[in-house]
Amino acid sequence: MRVVALLRGVNLGPHKRIAMADLRSIVESLGHTDVETYLQSGNVVFTQKRRPAKELGPSLGAAIRDATGLDVPLVVRTGAELARVVEANPYSVDDPTRVVVAFLGEAVDLGDLALGDLSAYLPDELTIRGRELYISVPNGQGRSKLMETLTKRRLPTVLTVRNWRTVLALAELAASDP
């Protein structure tokens, strides 16, 4: 089964630097095969060895910590789950950098996000579907009050964000037979 691991906060600044070749080696050291990385920001796609899906995140996180000394939050989705993420997108996509998906470790309710009245963030929009937050940012992520507020919140679970272009690329990699 193809799986995608999305690492949070990797290679975005001076901290949490992991070479993608090292990340591939770490994933392979766990017995996974057909390992590919996408971009430099901690996206890794692989064929999992037989292991319960709930163990993938913790085992990969521990292996990264052991190999690099870095504690990197991450979320895992199967190729089938990522295909459903693509199908469930509620927003039209004219510019794939203006729609993002925040992947969560666990599902949350809107109240858990403590965002208040969402109209305060217009023209940005937010839709929750399972363990994903779909966010339309017509003025871009850098100018989005909603994104700024959301990423600074202390949530009860891991959150990592990818733009729609990256989501589609990862879904394609996770759907393909290596």
Summary of the structure (lengths in Angstrom):
residues: 178
radius of gyration: 16.0
end to end distance: 10.7
largest distance: 47.5
contacts: 542
relative contact order: 0.19
helix: 37%
strand: 24%
